[in-house]
Amino acid sequence: MCGRFAVLTYDEVMDVVRSVEARLPLNPMAEWPATRPVAAPMSVAPVVTPVGGQLQIQDLTWGFSVDWRNGPVFNTRLDSALSGKGMWRDAMREGRCIVPVAAFYEPHATETVSSPRTGKPVKRQYLFGTGDSTPLLLAGVQRDGRFSIVTTDPNQAVLPVHDRMPLVLSVPEVDAWLAGDAAPLADRSAFDLVARAVDPKLGAPRQPKPAADSGQMTLF
């Protein structure tokens, strides 16, 4: 699963979209992901959606409210989404999107460290990013102003920490996710991720400062 991610600035998201449109490699980030704001479920974050043949940036809320659980649903299993049934049917048909992030966090299933605030054991946090400091493109689905991050089986970088991982995409794979056959994207074994153990407080939600021009932006 994915319950925290490091947020990109709007300028960085716009740069990501330009690279995707031009089919060019993503540019490295200047700021280390662990120093960035951290989004958690029900945070508002920039998401890239295809609209009329163009890529558009929208501020969407992370997570769907449902009657059958207390908290929001913020992850979507790829195998469930591909079944064409259940709550993700319409979002998979009409609402696929990209969630550009600086990195994502996962708590280790068994490793613990002492909380710097309380001194009690807490799960060790791991930060996952690229080795070349470029952003990550996460597959997502969106509907009615909300989005969820799609997950798949973990690759060798994530497996020691967690039994699920976000569906990370390369630039050439974006078209296949947004409008093609997503089934071949399930295997992420060849995707290079770097894991770093970080201080527990770095994985805590930290909201970004409001953007000067928030809401919805069209790049082209």
N, C-alpha and C positions, 0 to 999 in steps of 0.2 A: 504494500500500500504506500501511499504518499500523503503525509499529513502536514508537511512544512516545506516551503521552498523559499530561496533567496530571490528577491524581486529585482528585476531590471528597471532602469529608468526609462522614461518615454523615448528619449533620444536613442537609447540602446535598442528598444523594441523597433523603432522606425528603421534603424540600421539593419536589424535582423530581417525585416520585411524586404528592404531593398536588396539584400543579398539573396533572399529566397526568390524574389521576382527575377533577378538576373542569373540565377543558378550559380552563384559564386560562393566560395567558402565564407563562413562567418568570421567576423573580425574579433580579435581578442578583446577582453574587457580590461579596463584600467584598474578597477577596484576588486580586491579579493572578495569572493562571495560571502565569507563568514562575517564581514563587517557591514553587510547590507541589511535593509529591512527584511523581515521574515513574514511571509504570508501563512496564515492558518485557515482552516475551514471557516467560512462566513466572512473572510476578508474580501475586499474588492481588488482585483488585479487586472492588468492589461492582457487581453486575449485577441488572437488574430483569427478572423473569420473571412471566408470567401463570400463576397457579395457582388453579384452581377459580373463575374469574371475578374473582379479586383480583390485585393487583400485589404481588409479594413481592421483597424484596431479599435476594440471596444472595452470599456470598463465593465466587467461582469463580476458577480458574487460567486465565490467558490463554495459550492455545495447546494444540494436540492433538499428542501424540506419535504418530508413524507409522513404519513399518518402512522406508519407501523414501527417507527423508532423515534427515540428522544432527540438524538442529534441529527445533523444533516448527512446526507449521502454525498461524499466528495470524491470517491473513487469508483471507477467502472471497470470490471473485469472484461478484458477483450473477448474471452470466449463467450461470456454472457451477452455482450453487445452484438457479437456476430451471429447469435442464434436467431435474431430477428424477432424476439419475443420480449415481453416484459416492459419495464419502464424506459429502457433505452432504445426501443424500436424506432420511434420518430426522430430522436436525436441522432441516431446513426444514419438515418436516411437523409436528413436535412440539416443537421447541426454539428457536423464535424468541425473541429477547430484546432488551432495550435496554441499552446501555452508556452511562450518563451520565458525561460528562467535562467538565473545565474548558476544555480545548483539546487539540489534537493537534499533534505535531511531524512534519515531513518534512525530510529532507536534500535540498539542491538537487542536481540531476543533474550539474551541471558547476561551479558556483561553489565556491571553496575559500577558507578563511581559515587563518591560522596557529593551531595548537593552543596554548592558554595553558599547557599542561603540557609539551609536547615541542618546540614551535616548528615542527613539521612541518605540511604542508598537510593539512587535514581538510575534509570537506564542510560548507558553511555550513548551519546549522539555521534552519528557519523555523517559527514558531509560528502556528497557525491557530485563530482563535476568532471570536466574534461581535463586532459593533461596539458592542453595548449591554451587554457584560459579563455576558450570561446564559450558562448552561451549554449544552453541545451534547449532543444525543441521537444516539448512533451505533447503527445497526442491527447486531445480532449474532445468532449462533446458538450454542446451548449443548447439551451432552450429557455426562452422567457427570462432573459437577463441573468441566468445562472449557468455555471459550468462544472464539469467533473473531469478529473484526470484519469485517463485510461491506464490500466495496469496489465502486466503480463508476467510470465515466469521470470525469475531473476537470472542474470548472467553471473559469471564467476566473480565479478567484482562485488555484487550485491548479495549473493547467496550466503556468505558467512555472517551477514548481518540480518537479513530479512528474507522471507519467503515470497515476496512480491516486489516488483519494481515498476516505476512508470514506463510507459511505452515511449522510449526516447527515439527520435528520428534524425536521420541525416538530411541535409538539404535536398538531395535527389529523391528522397522518400516522401517528401511533403505532398507532392501531387497524388501519390498512391493513397495516402491517408485521407486527404480531403475529398477525393472523388473517385477512388479506384477500389481495387480489391485489397482489403486490409489484412486478410488472413496470412499472407506471407510475411507480414511485418512482426508476427508474434515472437519469432526467434531473435533475441537480441544478443546472442553469444558473441557476435563479431563487433559489437559496439564497445568502444574503448572508454571506460569510466575509471576515475581515480577516487579512492575512498580515503578520507582523512578523519581520524578521531578528533573531536573538538570538545571544548568546554560545554557542559550541559546548558548553560545560559545562552549560548550562541544559537541553539535551536528553539529558543522561546520566541513567541510571536513578537515582532517589532514592526509597528506600522510605518510605512513611508510617509514623508511629508506630502501634503496635497499638491498635485501638479497644477501649474499655472493655468493650463487649458485641459481640464479633465473631461471625461465623457466619451465621445466617439470621434475618431479621426480617420480620414481617408487620405492615403498617401498619394494616390495617382488619379 
